[in-house]
Each structure stands twice: as structure tokens, then as C-alpha cells.
Amino acid sequence: MEHDARYGLSRSITLPGPLRLDGGNLLSPVDIAYETYGTLDADGGNAVLICHALTGDQHVASDHPITGKPGWWTRMVGEGKPIDPARHFVICANVLGSCMGSSGPASINPATGRPWGMTFPVITIRDMVRAQAMLLDHLGVGVLRAVVGGSMGGMQALSWPATFPERVRAAVVIASTARHTAQNIAFHEVGRQAVMADPRWHGGDYYASGEPPTAGLAVARMAAHITYLSEAGLTEKFGRRLQAREAKSFGFDADFQVESYLRHQGISFVDRFDANSYLYITRAMDYFDLAEEHGGMLANAFRDTAARFCLVSFDTDWLYPTAESRSIVHALNASGAAASFVELSSPYGHDAFLLESPELNRVVDGFLRSVA
């Protein structure tokens, strides 16, 4: 396996497809960028798929090629961590529709030789999962020991046993939901409108100009970032403290530290993410409704799987509050699935799953060790 070109960091594969999408289109070929860590057991039984969130990528535990920053979940993945390449064969793929090497609006349409732009078909969370299943086929992984994800990654982790009930032995769903609420959709729509109102968006056809709609995308990121934090966390971190000044400017510069922080988040984001991908992935999240996919009853989504489930929520997460996780647990109980659930305390809101959390690590580690 050491010499198998399929495995390792910064890998990509072009699969012939076709991939039938929920929207009715056939996508072919399908490019998937991914990384693997560790060694696949002879029986393939130690594979763990990690699913990333909206603005994440496949660099879960390796340095990001654009920012140079460590992987986005090194607190969870690595030597001695709950997801350990010494024990697990770890897979993380860039989702369909994203911009880090997988097929999406920024990738080349083979029929035209130009970027897809807004001609790329609209995709769903379930489409992302189907693409991941194609990748697992390529990697020789028949059944996953576990699928793990937070936020949008948690949506994928829920969709996996519902879509491929025989291919998952366990699912870890962190700070997530089984469907987007009207409030969730509303926040995303604000972000999409900010992108599309940018004069440089040009209906999504901005790649040739080399001038993407960075202003609109930065505002979208700023608005979304507020939903990832808690009021208590913002107050603790910033309060009403001024930014590098002794008094208010009586103008519209970033007087307050929180303003400066959000502007920095917006500016740094546009260097690593594609505006059209932001539109497509937020739309996929808004369309997500696991009950709707299974006759209107969430329990139906889990009736055919023998997978075990671990759900984790955070008490200050108002984007996907604990009530959302509880409703999933109720559906799992109704379906007869084995499920464990814990609400953890954190001042950091939705982003808590990405931050240092010994309690989260203990929960995930204990659950994964219990999976036969």
C-alpha cells in the first residue's frame, strides 16, 4: 500500500461517472480531490470518512496549500487523537460543488473548455455523498467503520447511512441538523444576494476577468460568521472595546474590535474560496431535508441501516441548536437505531466543534473505540 498512488496527501481522481444528481442532471466526468492518512487494513475495515463543513476542504490534518495554516481539524485527527492514522484509514474529500479540486462551478466544463460558472448543475447534500461513495469504490473501501462530520459535515454523516445503509457501521454527527430551518435559509440568502449584487459577479462569469466578486463574498462571509459564534463568546472576546484607538472616530472605519474582526474574516476568506461555490454549497444546505427525502418521516431515513449513531450538540449553538439534535435522536429511537447523544457546554457557539474541546474528543474517542 505504501506505493499505491491512490493513497496519500493532495490526491485527485477523475471518475468517468455518470453521477445522477437529485436535480435530474447527469454529471460526467466527476473530479474528486481528497486526502488519506494511515493504512487501510487488509479487510478494509478501519476506514473513517471525515466530511467537511461549508467552507472546509480535504486538508483535514495537513497544511492548507493556499493559507499555509494547519489542517482544519488537527484537534481531532492525528497521532494520539480520537481519529488516529495509526488505527484508522482516514479519508477526507473536497465536496462536490466546492473549489479545492472537486467538480464545481470553478472547474472546467469538458464540453466547452471553460469554467462551468452558473451552468454547473445545482447539487444536494445527497449528491455530495454519492460522489464520496464513488471515491470509496475507487479506493477499495466497501464499508466504512465510521463517517464523521460537524455542521454541513454532519448533514453528510446523516445522509450516508440513509443513502447507503449497508456501507456504514457508525456515524458521528456534531453540531448539525436533519434539515435547514427558515432562519438558516434566510441567513444564506443574505449571503447569496451579497455575492450576486457585487458588480464583478457578472452572472457568475468572472473567471476570465481575473476579478472575482470579492467584496460581495467578503460580506457573505461576515454575515455567516456571526451565526457561528455566540453572543456570550463575542462579548467575552470583544465587548464594545475600540480597535486601536482611544475614542470613537465619528465615521465609518472599524471603530470596534468586533468590526475589525469581521472585516478580517471576510478579507481572508476570499483568498481561498470561490464565490460561485459559496452559492452552490449554501443552496445544497438549504435544500437538505432528510425527512422529505424519505416520505416526510425522518425515522424512515434510518430504518434500513444497522449503523450506530453518536450525536453531539453545544449549548450555545444557535445556528443548529440542541433541539435539532434531539429531534434526530427521537427519529433514530423511533426507527430502532442505536443512538447516543450528549449536549456539551461551550461559550463558543456553533464553531465549538472546530475549537479545543477535551470533552468532544473524549466522546468521539470513546464512541469510535466501541465500534466493532
Stockholm file with secondary structure:
# STOCKHOLM 1.0

chainA/1-372         MEHDARYGLSRSITLPGPLRLDGGNLLSPVDIAYETYGTLDADGGNAVLICHALTGDQHVASDHPITGKPGWWTRMVGEGKPIDPARHFVICANVLGSCMGSSGPASINPATGRPWGMTFPVITIRDMVRAQAMLLDHLGVGVLRAVVGGSMGGMQALSWPATFPERVRAAVVIASTARHTAQNIAFHEVGRQAVMADPRWHGGDYYASGEPPTAGLAVARMAAHITYLSEAGLTEKFGRRLQAREAKSFGFDADFQVESYLRHQGISFVDRFDANSYLYITRAMDYFDLAEEHGGMLANAFRDTAARFCLVSFDTDWLYPTAESRSIVHALNASGAAASFVELSSPYGHDAFLLESPELNRVVDGFLRSVA
#=GR chainA/1-372 SS CTTCTTSSSSEEEEECCCEECTTSCEECSEEEEEEEESCCCTTSTTEEEEECCTTCCSCSSSCCTTTCCCCTTTTTBSTTSSBCTTTCEEEEECCTTCSSSSSSTTSEETTTTEECGGGSCCCCHHHHHHHHHHHHHHHTCCSBSEEEEETHHHHHHHHHHHHCTTSBSEEEEESCCSBCCHHHHHHHHHHHHHHHHSTTCGGGCCTTTTCCCHHHHHHHHHHHHHHHSCHHHHHHHTTTCBSSCSSCCSSSSCCBHHHHHHHHHHHHHHTTCCHHHHHHHHHHHHHCBTTGGGTTCGGGGGTTCCCEEEEEEETTCCSSCHHHHHHHHHHHHHHTCEEEEEEECCTTGGGGGGSCCHHHHHHHHHHHHHCC
#=GC SS_cons         CTTCTTSSSSEEEEECCCEECTTSCEECSEEEEEEEESCCCTTSTTEEEEECCTTCCSCSSSCCTTTCCCCTTTTTBSTTSSBCTTTCEEEEECCTTCSSSSSSTTSEETTTTEECGGGSCCCCHHHHHHHHHHHHHHHTCCSBSEEEEETHHHHHHHHHHHHCTTSBSEEEEESCCSBCCHHHHHHHHHHHHHHHHSTTCGGGCCTTTTCCCHHHHHHHHHHHHHHHSCHHHHHHHTTTCBSSCSSCCSSSSCCBHHHHHHHHHHHHHHTTCCHHHHHHHHHHHHHCBTTGGGTTCGGGGGTTCCCEEEEEEETTCCSSCHHHHHHHHHHHHHHTCEEEEEEECCTTGGGGGGSCCHHHHHHHHHHHHHCC
//
